[in-house]
């Protein structure tokens, strides 16, 4: 037979109770330690920091409301903590559109300037609590907020981009965006006109003056013209005619070059003939002058002969000699007349001289 369990003795019971009591003490110690740490954290980082501090109330009015602000948030001025929020309520519970009031417990160690506002900067990424800071609006104002609980300041929500992008840069970007919008608005009529110029239209409607011509119809006409040119140029007979015309033009060009060379040679020969004619005329003029001088002298001699002076005058008394000399003089006179006619023709340019 199997023996049953032994009953616990008094010593075993005492040991078990002692061990359980030790466990309870350890657990209680850790729980108490956690409570103390939590209390310390509340006083260090929560609303308990001003629990034993001497404070006064400041009401910050937000006409447009505020988001993310809760009791126990620190309020700073110039980076220094000067108080904390204790409550967020409506200005008038019956008129909710009047906004909200953020109640601040300000430390009496600091005399807050009257010309200040409460600025709330939200976190850009949407995580964490917003930053609350007092902003001095007029550094030259020496007044301070009352400490009897009636102090009231204006509150506003700040743009989180101000901490990243300078205000002047934001204004520049806003102006650039507005200018781009104005440019787009001014370009809208141009775009509409361009769309009308590019829309598809039929040539028959344009020819009937039902619609105006546009780029599409111009392209259609240009395409038709190119097709016509292609059909004409692609014809075998036309191609042969074009080749023949090009060959004829080339032949005419070569002939023209040859004619120009012949004209140039003829011009050179004409210049040489003109130079020779000029020299011949100069020689004729010299001969005529000389013959005129001889004739003058002979006229003088004949006059003296007619008077019967000198040997020649005596010879003139001979009738036969006189007749011979008279015949000679007549021939010389006729030769002088012929020479004078030649000179007259040469001066008028009617004298033609053939160069062999």
TORTIRO-639247 format. One record per atom (N, C-alpha, C): x, z, y. Coordinates in steps of 0.001 Angstrom, whole numbers, padded with zeros to 6 digits, always signed. Layout:
XZY...
END
This chain:
+000843+000000-001191+000000+000000+000000+000875+000000+001236+000349-000711+002265+001114-000832+003523+000806+000360+004393+001914+000884+004988+001744+002064+005848+001282+001628+007217+000385+002342+007919-000106+002024+009254+000878+002412+010319+000608+002025+011628+001524+002334+012753+001608+003825+012986+002833+004176+013390+003057+005586+013678+002445+005964+015014+001844+007075+015143+001329+007545+016437+002482+007885+017367+002304+007558+018728+003351+007829+019719+003503+009324+019911+004733+009671+020036+005023+011080+020289+004957+011341+021778+005019+012553+022176+004970+012926+023601+006187+012428+024348+007343+012386+023688+008565+011921+024371+008466+010435+024713+007902+009672+023797+007764+008228+024064+006802+007982+025208+005736+008737+025251+004779+008577+026341+005413+008911+027672+006210+009902+027734+006859+010289+028999+007837+009208+029460+008565+008621+028513+009522+007565+028886+008807+006332+029437+007693+005971+028847+006949+004796+029318+006392+005032+030711+005883+006197+030965+005336+006502+032282+006436+006518+033335+007602+007033+032932+008720+007079+033878+009184+005660+034231+009265+004779+033232+009680+003394+033466+008680+002655+034352+007381+002871+034129+006351+002221+034939+006402+002702+036379+006654+003969+036556+006752+004522+037912+007942+003918+038645+009048+003685+037921+010219+003064+038544+009915+001642+039005+009177+000895+038150+008787-000461+038546+007924-000463+039809+006996+000484+039857+006105+000569+041025+006882+000878+042298+007888+001742+042171+008695+002095+043344+009463+000866+043849+010011+000110+042908+010777-001081+043301+009875-002108+043982+008700-002356+043394+007768-003312+043988+007313-002841+045358+007010-001571+045474+006586-001031+046763+007670-001148+047814+008915-000956+047389+010029-001067+048334+010135-002493+048884+010031-003472+047997+010131-004867+048448+008950-005257+049334+007753-004750+048983+006586-005051+049811+006742-004438+051188+007199-003209+051246+007396-002537+052532+008468-003251+053356+009517-003679+052662+010577-004410+053372+010037-005718+053956+009210-006440+053199+008623-007684+053698+007725-007453+054893+006939-006345+054811+006063-006044+055950+006880-005737+057193+007970-005007+057026+008818-004675+058174+009457-005942+058769+009912-006828+057888+010520-008077+058379+009489-008930+059101+008269-009021+058545+007214-009796+059192+006867-009216+060551+006810-007866+060605+006509-007220+061891+007602-007518+062916+008852-007479+062454+009964-007761+063365+009911-009204+063858+009567-010118+062985+009475-011522+063389+008335-011747+064367+007225-011027+064141+006109-011147+065079+006517-010664+066457+007237-009551+066505+007667-009031+067800+008769-009902+068418+009577-010524+067547+010698-011312+068070+010273-012703+068516+009365-013334+067772+009023-014728+068048+007552-014952+068357+006720-013990+068145+005298-014164+068377+004837-013432+069613+003535-013190+069653+002961-012545+070826+003316-011084+070954+003937-010534+069951+004288-009120+070040+005461-008834+070925+006146-009881+071398+007310-009650+072250+006919-008994+073561+005725-009263+074034+005273-008645+075292+004275-007515+075044+004227-007041+073799+003243-005997+073475+003548-004710+074230+004830-004377+074289+005217-003150+074987+005800-003448+076363+005809-004740+076784+006379-005105+078084+005327-004950+079169+005817-004786+080401+004938-004661+081568+004679-006073+082095+003437-006546+082049+003090-007923+082408+001944-007950+083400+001730-009139+083970+000559-009373+084813+000002-010756+084452-001266-010958+084744-001978-012150+084291-001870-013274+085322-001610-014483+084807-001601-015705+085614-002490-016724+084900-003465-017260+085617-004399-018235+085054-003969-019651+085463-003710-020480+084456-003352-021884+084700-004559-022746+084363-005113-023446+085383-006332-024235+085220-005943-025689+084904-006506-026195+083803-006313-027595+083399-007652-028309+083539-007888-029060+084628-009191-029722+084815-009505-030737+083710-008485-031374+083174-008698-032383+082136-008493-031840+080735-008314-030538+080609-008100-029949+079299-006646-030039+078873-006334-029406+077762-004986-029379+077232-005071-029340+075711-004091-029913+075061-004095-030017+073606-002860-029320+073045-003064-028547+071986-001955-027941+071257-001519-026584+071743-002077-026078+072829-001675-024775+073365-002457-023680+072642-001733-022663+072156-002330-021534+071445-001759-020233+071991-002438-019128+071741-001896-017831+072171-000569-017537+071481+000306-016872+072212+001595-016481+071662+002713-017469+071920+002469-018543+072696+003525-019505+072996+004295-019079+074230+005590-019275+074193+006446-018873+075308+006249-019809+076493+006354-019211+077689+006311-019959+078945+007656-019761+079626+008305-020873+080015+009644-020795+080588+009643-021305+082021+010682-020890+082736+010936-021381+084094+012430-021636+084203+012789-022904+084353+014207-023245+084397+014920-022939+083096+014191-022983+081956+014784-022712+080652+014770-021244+080257+014337-020352+081147+014285-018911+080879+012852-018494+080589+012674-017692+079519+011334-017217+079166+010876-016196+080197+009671-016457+080792+009129-015548+081810+007771-014995+081400+007285-015364+080222+005988-014859+079769+005526-015641+078560+004267-015385+078162+003698-016083+077024+002194-016207+077201+001625-017143+076466+000176-017352+076536-000530-016290+075700-001654-015835+076217-002439-014826+075492-003837-015321+075156-004289-016387+075835-005642-016855+075552-005826-018257+076142-006749-019004+075533-007161-020317+076038-008679-020340+076025-009283-020490+077221-010743-020451+077306-011210-021461+078350-012528-021693+078354-013116-022610+079328-013215-021943+080692-013114-022772+081735-013296-022250+083090-014702-021701+083252-015691-022450+082790-017087-022022+082846-017734-022423+081524-018094-021461+080688-018709-021813+079400-019989-022622+079557-020639-022545+080715-021860-023312+080945-021571-024696+081518-020357-024889+082034-019937-026193+082595-018589-026556+081972-018644-027085+080769-017407-027347+080032-016565-028440+080680-017191-029302+081509-016437-030397+082123-015463-029918+083191-015540-028627+083564-014631-028101+084579-013234-027840+084036-013053-027958+082731-011723-027795+082169-011532-026460+081484-010264-026171+081178-009917-024941+080472-008896-024157+081278-008778-022867+080908-007820-021968+081549-006888-021435+080474-005593-021562+080729-004593-020967+079850-004139-019668+080514-004424-018548+079845-004081-017234+080391-002659-016899+079978-001834-016576+080979-000420-016284+080749-000169-014819+081076+000553-014148+080189+001018-012787+080457+002445-012900+080967+002612-012874+082300+003929-013026+082913+004610-011677+083028+005904-011641+082747+006670-010407+082849+006825-010020+084312+006601-008732+084569+006713-008251+085947+008146-008218+086441+009088-008450+085529+010479-008509+085960+010746-009743+086823+009816-010722+086769+010018-011974+087498+008878-012176+088482+009235-012441+089740+008252-012757+090775+008110-014276+090820+007051-014760+090197+006865-016205+090103+006484-016792+091453+007056-017964+091827+006720-018587+093113+005279-019074+093118+004667-019007+094306+003273-019437+094423+003153-020961+094308+004168-021682+094766+004131-023150+094732+004702-023650+093409+003983-023362+092323+004431-023819+091016+003234-024284+090196+003510-025059+089177+002486-025558+088261+002953-025331+086833+001991-025290+085920+002305-025159+084502+002251-026549+083871+003402-027013+083427+003472-028318+082778+003547-028179+081275+002753-028979+080580+002716-028962+079114+003226-030316+078621+004312-030275+077864+004897-031496+077302+004660-031509+075806+003900-032495+075343+003617-032594+073913+004826-033144+073174+004896-032807+071893+005967-033329+071063+005722-034806+070803+006778-035626+070936+006620-037072+070802+006180-037458+069402+006766-036826+068401+006453-037173+067022+005167-036532+066539+004577-035649+067322+003329-035005+066919+003518-033766+066079+004761-033334+065886+005029-032126+065104+005471-031010+066044+005065-029778+065695+005463-028626+066485+004558-028387+067674+004767-027251+068273+003959-026885+069428+004488-027549+070694+003602-027731+071675+004069-028298+072944+004909-027294+073719+005693-027819+074629+006562-026993+075467+005829-026671+076754+005787-025364+077119+005133-024911+078343+006208-024456+079317+006218-025036+080500+007217-024674+081493+006598-024687+082882+007027-023719+083688+006587-023644+085078+007473-024558+085918+006829-025398+086741+007542-026370+087575+007353-025967+089030+008456-025729+089742+008401-025362+091158+008173-026631+091970+007095-026662+092760+006730-027845+093525+007393-027874+094899+007620-026700+095494+008228-026627+096829+009267-025516+096822+010545-025865+096699+011574-024821+096643+011689-024010+097933+011197-024569+099060+011331-023874+100342+010190-022882+100588+009195-022884+099729+008072-021946+099872+008497-020602+099282+008519-019575+100117+009002-018246+099691+007886-017337+099200+006675-017814+099144+005570-016979+098680+005651-016781+097171+005009-015685+096694+004997-015372+095274+003562-015153+094813+003355-015302+093515+002024-015081+092950+001695-013592+092945+000433-013267+093188+000040-011843+093131+000123-011325+091695+000387-010037+091567+000545-009415+090242-000649-008560+089858-001789-008757+090567-002968-007942+090272-003936-008640+089316-003493-009754+088709-004348-010447+087748-005191-011554+088342-005089-011798+089641-005896-012846+090285-005108-014136+090517-003858-014177+090081-003016-015361+090317-003584-016567+089554-003616-017704+090245-004137-018929+089632-003275-020108+090078-002853-020904+089124-002027-022077+089408-002659-023301+088738-002154-024463+089102-002662-025713+088539-001842-026078+087300-002517-026600+086309-001837-027021+085087-002053-028507+084827-001048-029181+084288-001168-030608+083968-000316-030936+082748-000751-031959+082067-000033-032418+080874+000996-033464+081282+002247-033230+080906+003335-034135+081266+003486-035231+080219+003991-036361+080679+004248-037480+079771+005490-037175+078944+005384-037202+077619+006571-036886+076808+007698-037897+076981+007369-039105+077473+008420-040102+077686+009343-039733+078839+008876-038816+079728+009715-038421+080861+011001-037762+080401+010965-037139+079222+012159-036475+078710+013132-037457+078066+012676-038706+077822+013528-039718+077186+013878-040834+078163+012849-041353+078842+013042-042465+079778+012867-041939+081200+013807-042202+082102+013655-041739+083487+012387-042298+084134+011875-041531+085089+010633-041920+085750+010777-043263+086452+011912-043488+087101+012114-044749+087807+012093-045925+086839+012682-045712+085661+012660-046776+084648+011244-047043+084174+010451-045981+084016+009056-046159+083611+008278-046949+084663+008525-046621+085944+007842-047360+087006+008249-048835+086989+009545-049068+086738+010010-050456+086665+009351-051202+085513+009248-050522+084361+008601-051148+083206+007123-051412+083479+006469-050459+084131+005056-050663+084456+004877-051851+085402+005764-051923+086405+005678-053047+087346+005946-054378+086634+006949-054370+085740+007251-055598+084998+006075-056010+084119+005437-055025+083493+004272-055332+082656+003136-055902+083495+002926-055293+084674+001872-055810+085556+002192-057230+086028+003467-057473+086350+003860-058825+086777+003669-059839+085650+003992-059420+084426+003793-060323+083285+002312-060635+083114+001469-059601+083303+000029-059841+083222-000451-060803+084299+000061-060626+085530-000316-061554+086608+000165-062974+086307+001391-063071+085766+001913-064392+085420+001061-065053+084343+000676-064262+083348-000171-064818+082288-001515-065276+082844-002065-064481+083783-003346-064871+084380-003210-066154+085200-002087-066286+085923-001892-067499+086724-001597-068717+085853-001006-068493+084676-000706-069607+083778-001899-070020+082929-002946-069219+082935-004112-069557+082111-004731-070898+082516-004960-071162+083844-005490-072495+084204-004559-073630+083786-003250-073393+083899-002292-074426+083485-002415-074700+081991-002554-073624+081213-002703-073798+079768-003992-074541+079431-005061-074235+080173-006325-074936+079924-006199-076422+080259-005542-076731+081391-005341-078143+081743-004461-078849+080712-003432-078138+080239-002559-078728+079225-003321-078979+077930-004215-078050+077585-005028-078251+076383-005922-079477+076532-006481-079661+077736-007305-080854+077960-006466-082130+077903-005217-082043+078366-004351-083219+078313-003936-083570+076888-003959-082573+075992-003512-082811+074624-004657-083006+073647-005894-082792+074096-007005-082902+073156-007200-084355+072716-007783-084494+071525-007978-085823+070949-009131-086544+071645-008873-087802+072059-009890-088633+072711-009809-090060+072169-010939-090758+072207-011019-092119+071715-010707-093109+072839-009969-094168+072489-009647-095186+073485-010897-095905+073977-011891-096040+073100-013129-096704+073517-013827-095922+074617-013784-094579+074523-014395-093753+075573-013628-093881+076877-012294-093980+076782-011480-094129+077995-011726-095490+078630-011802-096545+077802-012055-097883+078339-013433-097975+078981-014386-097228+078419-015732-097215+078997-015844-096259+080180-014719-095597+080535-014661-094643+081644-015606-093467+081429-015866-093164+080147-016667-091976+079848-015826-090716+079989-014544-090804+079654-013608-089691+079803-012331-090231+080423-011525-089323+080931-010255-089707+081528-009188-089825+080446-008190-090635+080740-007073-090778+079805-006224-089515+079811-005598-089215+078678-004700-088078+078576-003509-088471+077712-002712-087472+077352-001499-087759+076591-001835-088363+075235-002921-087898+074627-003307-088423+073316-003623-089919+073398-004375-090325+074422-004708-091752+074556-003475-092576+074911-002574-092001+075709-001329-092716+076031-000509-092946+074767-000434-091923+073920+000305-092064+072662-000356-093119+071776-001700-093137+071768-002403-094146+070973-002080-095563+071467-002112-095735+072801-001801-097064+073339-000344-097440+073054+000554-096480+073197+001961-096751+072920+002164-097110+071451+001453-096417+070576+001554-096726+069154+001034-098138+068868-000084-098501+069497-000626-099851+069306+000342-100910+069832+000955-100632+071003+001918-101586+071564+003132-101750+070652+003623-100635+070107+004771-100710+069206+004422-101475+067930+003198-101263+067445+002776-102013+066260+002709-103511+066560+002213-103867+067750+002154-105281+068126+003551-105881+068221+004451-105140+068855+005835-105616+068966+006459-105767+067587+006172-104802+066720+006725-104863+065366+006185-106071+064604+004882-106342+064775+004298-107498+064088+004883-108811+064610+005126-108869+065933+005710-110088+066510+007163-110248+066083+007918-109161+066189+009338-109230+065840+009542-109383+064345+008584-108940+063545+008737-109033+062096+008400-110398+061534+007770-111265+062319+007432-112603+061837+008710-113425+061649+008802-114119+060496+010025-114871+060175+010266-116000+061168+009214-116709+061553+009361-117814+062498+009834-117317+063860+009251-116182+064309+009677-115614+065595+011126-115165+065540+011517-114599+064410+012911-114184+064277+013848-115381+064369+013443-116510+063731+014275-117716+063817+014355-118223+065250+013218-118193+065964+013216-118627+067363+014103-117732+068223+014038-116443+067951+014862-115508+068731+016337-115774+068476+016685-116028+067201+018091-116326+066896+018533-117610+067602+017648-118642+067577+017988-119897+068249+018145-119695+069751+017247-118889+070344+017346-118625+071783+018639-117899+072118+019025-116961+071257+020278-116238+071494+021464-117188+071384+021410-118093+070374+022504-119061+070225+022573-119991+071429+021396-120463+071900+021373-121335+073085+021905-120613+074316+021507-119357+074453+021998-118588+075595+023511-118440+075535+024029-118252+074328+025481-118137+074186+026171-119448+074557+025575-120581+074082+026144-121892+074414+026112-122137+075920+024964-121781+076540+024853-121954+077990+025876-121091+078718+026114-119923+078211+027099-119042+078851+028492-119649+078764+028830-120160+077578+030146-120783+077431+030274-122010+078328+029183-122826+078409+029210-124002+079290+029352-123586+080747+028646-122533+081111+028755-122047+082484+030166-121605+082818+030838-120971+081853+032226-120563+082083+033117-121783+082284+032876-122831+081464+033672-124050+081598+033431-124729+082940+032139-124803+083343+031814-125402+084644+032475-124626+085776+032467-123314+085663+033103-122497+086699+034593-122780+086777+035233-122965+085604+036661-123303+085611+036897-124660+086270+036028-125658+085942+036164-126983+086561+035980-126916+088072+034978-126148+088502+034760-125994+089944+035959-125337+090615+036547-124370+089928+037713-123702+090493+038870-124688+090626+039077-125540+089594+040156-126537+089657+039887-127565+090754+038591-128034+090847+038243-128999+091889+038455-128409+093281+038110-127149+093433+038306-126486+094729+039780-126432+095088+040625-126136+094102+042065-126092+094367+042579-127472+094775+042107-128532+094057+042521-129890+094423+042033-130261+095820+040784-129865+096158+040257-130142+097493+041087-129466+098572+041540-128236+098277+042376-127529+099249+043691-128281+099456+044272-128772+098346+045527-129518+098478+045329-130810+099262+044195-131557+098970+043923-132797+099695+043711-132533+101178+042999-131453+101493+042769-131110+102900+044082-130799+103601+044992-130103+102878+046290-129794+103480+047083-131075+103738+047037-132015+102763+047746-133281+102953+047158-134091+104109+045809-134124+104206+045166-134856+105298+045538-134258+106645+045592-132937+106697+045969-132276+107954+047386-132659+108367+048307-132669+107395+049694-133053+107705+049768-134505+108169+048973-135403+107504+048971-136819+107887+048449-137014+109306+047377-136279+109642+046826-136382+110995+047819-135886+112036+048550-134827+111699+049555-134325+112645+050641-135376+112888+051038-136051+111781+052054-137102+111946+051522-138258+112787+050231-138670+112549+049636-139746+113333+049580-139384+114812+049253-138132+115079+049189-137700+116483+050556-137811+117151+051600-137406+116409+052963-137487+116966+053358-138944+117256+053036-139837+116287+053362-141265+116472+052614-141851+117670+051326-141482+117817+050531-141995+118930+051103-141545+120267+051519-140270+120303+052109-139774+121550+053389-140547+121887+054191-140778+120835+055440-141512+121080+055160-142948+121556+054163-143617+120902+053837-144987+121294+053247-145034+122697+052497-144008+123062+051954-143955+124423+053074-143859+125453+054093-143050+125094+055235-142921+126009+055970-144257+126152+056117-144949+124965+056805-146258+125015+056006-147256+125843+054674-147223+125673+053831-148153+126421+053940-147895+127920+054008-146629+128306+054140-146302+129734+055445-146861+130292+056476-146663+129498+057770-147165+129975+057746-148704+130064+057118-149318+129051+057064-150779+129068+056215-151278+130237+055171-150555+130575+054339-150946+131713+055153-150906+133007+055996-149892+133117+056868-149793+134302+057849-150967+134351+058402-151253+133161+059368-152359+133108+058701-153683+133429+057469-153866+132939+056749-155102+133209+056435-155238+134698+056117-154132+135304+055854-154193+136743+057095-154664+137507+058218-154155+137092+059453-154559+137758+059772-156025+137447+059447-156393+136182+059673-157795+135841+058784-158716+136663+057555-158301+136878+056626-159108+137641+057097-159277+139085+057829-158324+139557+058369-158393+140915+059635-159254+140963+060167-159610+139803+061362-160458+139745+062639-159698+139974+062618-158488+139637+063801-157670+139845+064558-157551+138531+065855-157482+138619+066678-157284+137439+066787-158531+136591+067561-158359+135557+067828-159473+134644+066573-159902+133933+065795-158949+133489+064555-159260+132769+063583-159969+133702+063570-159595+134978+062678-160243+135938+063045-161698+136128+064330-161956+136137+064767-163324+136252+064388-164111+135013+064472-163394+133851+064120-164073+132607+062637-164393+132567+061835-163630+133230+060403-163846+133210+060034-165155+133920+060931-165662+134719+060636-166924+135395+060610-168093+134421+061165-167815+133240+061125-168830+132199+059736-168801+131594+058988-169932+131719+057587-169944+131253+057476-169735+129756+058372-170373+129020+058281-170232+127554+058509-168792+127111+059540-168202+127669+059813-166791+127326+058672-165889+127759+058075-166202+128860+056953-165404+129371+055772-165464+128407+055487-166706+127924+054355-166845+127004+054604-166072+125713+055853-166129+125204+056165-165394+123963+056004-163889+124177+056516-163420+125269+056421-161984+125538+054975-161575+125760+054191-162464+126434+052783-162143+126657+052046-162036+125331+052363-162971+124405+051724-162901+123085+052122-161616+122356+053355-161240+122477+053819-159992+121822+053090-158778+122385+052949-158744+123686+052275-157594+124309+050808-157526+123902+050158-158705+123761+048753-158688+123336+048616-158097+121929+049536-158494+121059+049491-157953+119701+049733-156424+119697+050668-155992+120514+050932-154552+120586+049717-153813+121147+049047-154467+122149+047849-153830+122714+046764-153694+121664+046575-154782+120838+045562-154721+119779+045914-153634+118759+047214-153510+118425+047634-152478+117469+047350-151086+118023+047556-150891+119336+047284-149591+119955+045801-149272+119899+044958-150328+120145+043506-150089+120058+043103-149687+118647+043659-150400+117633+043335-150038+116241+043797-148611+115914+044960-148235+116377+045475-146884+116119+044613-145826+116784+044115-146138+118017+043246-145187+118721+041937-144992+117952+041383-146100+117397+040155-145977+116603+040391-145098+115363+041525-145262+114719+041848-144421+113541+041920-142954+113932+042543-142669+115070+042643-141273+115519+041271-140700+115828+040390-141515+116454+039029-141031+116745+038277-140708+115463+038389-141593+114471+037715-141321+113180+038280-140063+112512+039578-139849+112628+040190-138651+112020+039706-137382+112700+039563-137426+114038+039074-136243+114748+037635-135931+114396+036818-136959+114148+035408-136744+113795+035237-136395+112334+036289-136437+111534+036192-136121+110110+035654-137243+109285+035625-138456+109845+035071-139595+109121+036158-140395+108412+037384-139971+108523+038485-140674+107878+038611-140189+106451+038529-141027+105480+038630-140681+104063+039985-141155+103540+040669-140218+102911+042006-140517+102380+041974-140270+100897+042302-141214+100103+042324-141078+098645+043727-140669+098222+043738-139594+097392+045028-139125+096868+045229-139688+095481+046331-140337+095269+046621-140941+093966+047560-140028+093209
END
